[in-house]
Amino acid sequence: MNICERFSREKERVIIMIIRTPKRLHLGLIDPTGYLGRRFGSLGVALEGGYEIKVLPSESLEIRANGEDVETIKKAVAKMNLAFGTGTGYLIEVRKAIPRHIGLGSTTQLSLAVGTAIAKLNGLSASIEELGRVLGRGKNSGAGIYAFAYGGFVLDGGVKGEVPPLIFRGDFPEEWAFLLVIPETRPGFNEEEEKPIMGEKFGDVNVAMEISHRILLGLLPALKEKNIKAFGKHLSAIQTLVGKHFAEFQGGEFREDVRLILEWLMKHTYGAGQSSWGPTVYGLILREEFQKLSAELSDYLREHGIKAKVELGLPRNIGAEVVSENAFLERLIRSVAQ
């Protein structure tokens, strides 16, 4: 085989997949009682700054990642192989990660990133719902799945055996943003810890009805009209109502260890809440207000002895970015550069 033939074959065979995901802000669950035959129903928004992973075929499974990401990747590879026969020979590198168990959707984003990369490398055309089902996502919420797929603001129709259907997806105004606060406190429940809670029906039907009313005739119209004041008002109300469903499990409508931060956010932003089990909390702001508000919030946190990261959460109106590269050309470019 001459050098041209070798070049041609390797160029065709060895492809690298680069996947860049959003991170997901969870804005609440609607109905954990299952009164109408469907449980939960979730709403969320995609933000910039999720995972970036690199995946390419290999003789065996090699994972370059830290902490719990390693186990999540192993499970995703095994589930894809069981469902589609895609094998386990991959080199998977996490280049950028979402911190685990802080309410920003790390497990779903990483699982779907790995699953998507493997599907692309094997020429599979599985839908996002099928990938979610295979990877064990969407059992309680579809917000992470649809934030991954489409970005923007998403609303699902509740769980009834399969991955919940996408009911609404809309662009989130780019001039809006979130003031994210991640306190240095205990992490939120992981999937094993939440199983006993989410596996049983709980909550209040009347609360679910009020949440639904506010979504349909408050939150969604305000999003369409780009009315940040109305959107924020309904968002805060919805978050407080969601907290009533979960009060017995987290010690109140919100976690006690984020109460002081939320009090400030409720007063100084258009709307505020707790993402999933926390500890991340957020306030809705205009992007241009971030510097001023983050400085004021930092002073408040110091005065109260609260250690926390304060970040700008930028809306992301596209789903995960999927880029394919040629491994041979990448090595050739590196060798020339050297």
Number of C-alpha atoms within 10 A of each C-alpha: 5 6 8 8 10 10 12 11 12 14 15 11 13 16 20 22 24 23 24 25 32 32 30 33 28 25 25 27 28 29 27 25 18 20 13 9 9 16 25 26 26 24 26 26 27 35 28 19 18 24 21 22 22 23 23 21 21 13 9 11 14 17 17 14 17 11 8 11 21 16 13 16 24 17 16 22 23 17 20 21 16 13 11 15 11 18 17 21 14 18 17 26 19 21 14 15 20 22 15 16 20 24 25 26 26 23 21 23 28 27 23 27 28 26 25 23 24 25 17 16 19 14 10 13 11 14 11 18 20 14 22 24 15 19 21 16 22 23 19 20 26 29 31 30 28 31 32 30 21 20 30 25 27 26 27 25 20 29 22 15 10 14 25 28 18 18 12 13 19 16 18 22 20 13 13 17 23 25 25 24 26 19 21 14 15 11 15 20 17 14 11 8 10 13 12 9 12 15 11 9 14 16 19 18 17 10 18 25 13 15 25 17 13 19 20 11 11 18 22 19 15 19 18 13 11 15 13 20 15 18 23 24 20 23 25 20 17 28 22 20 21 27 24 17 22 21 16 12 14 15 12 15 19 24 20 12 16 19 15 13 23 22 12 16 24 18 11 16 20 21 26 32 28 29 23 22 23 25 25 27 28 28 26 26 25 16 17 11 14 17 12 9 16 17 12 13 19 16 12 15 19 11 9 10 9 17 14 17 13 19 14 18 24 20 27 26 22 18 20 26 14 15 12 16 15 16 18 19 15 12 11 11 11 10 9 7 7 6
